[in-house]
Amino acid sequence: MKNIKTLLLLLTVALFAACAKDDDLSNLEDIPGLGGDSWQKTALDKWLYDTLVVPYNIEAKYKWDQFEFDLNKTLVPPQEAMVKPALQSIKKVWIDTYVQEAGIEFFRKNSPKFLILCGSASWNVDNGTITLGTAEGGRKVVLYSINSFRIKGMPNYKPSDSATLKQIFHVIEHEFGHILHQTILYPPAFKNISAGRYSANWTNISDDEAHANGFITPYAMSGFDDDFVEMISLMLTDGRAGFERLIASIPEGTAASGVTQAQAISALRQKEAMVVAYFKTAWKIDFYSLQTKKRKAVEALIY
């Protein structure tokens, strides 16, 4: 046994010596992603620096780095030609409107500091859904489908392209909504409005079914927090008229779940009122004024 222990010790020492000799880490800075990757700054890089870094301390990362994403997903890098139009539009709809309504210090303090861009959507093969955006700790937001981004005036733009455009705005407003409520929590009473109606099976629910149950989107049915931020996001991007059309579209009668038309409308109205009050109380923001500004910015890009 003593000889075996001695042999193991010698092998360990030899292995350590080999690692120490052969694994020369003096050129560690040359490993991509650890300080060694470099490229010539372009006009796009300067625009990003002047437009996002200087005024808001937000860095937009468009150079491909697989480690920013799920390693088990097949994704496509963003086309550089799409980066500036997409971020210009996001700035107009998301940043400029908040700055106009709440001030630049509010935005600087609460905005995420990294925007990571991906060219394609992220498919979830387990349930057939698509991830169009994610957020991490209020500091980083990942935006997908950048290569499908089209606005009025771009080559081959069609009115139907506005669906992808609005989805991207929906995502950024949704993720920013999470940052806001994680900073100052919404009233606990919000959880009582649709208590018992949330569902882990939201991926199999249509928009119309969600509306008939008192939710603004199927994803809002996944839980309290997402219900709250989906209300924020959709009301801001679709505007007041869009929300009123949604309310008017809820059919008479009773949904399969037992929710009546009156109950569904009441739930959505209560949620609307609570979101508006939250913005006023927590952030001193006139939600309807912000909503008007955002909808005007959205319409300028799609019509």
Secondary structure, DSSP 8 states (H G I E B T S, - for coil): -HHHHHHHHHHHHHHHHHHHHH---TTGGGSTTTT-------HHHHHHIIIIIHHH--EEE-S--GGGS-TTS------HHHHHHHHHHHIIIIIHHHHHHH-HHHHHHHS-SEEEE-SS-EEETTTTEEE-EEEETTTEEEE--GGG---TTSTT--GGGHHHHHHHHHHHHHHHHHHHHHHS---TTHHHHTTT---TTGGG--HHHHHHTT-SSSGGGG-HHHHHHHHHHHHHHHHHHHHHHHHHHS-SSB-TTS-BHHHHHHHHHHHHHHHHHHHHHHH---HHHHHHHHHHHHHHHH-
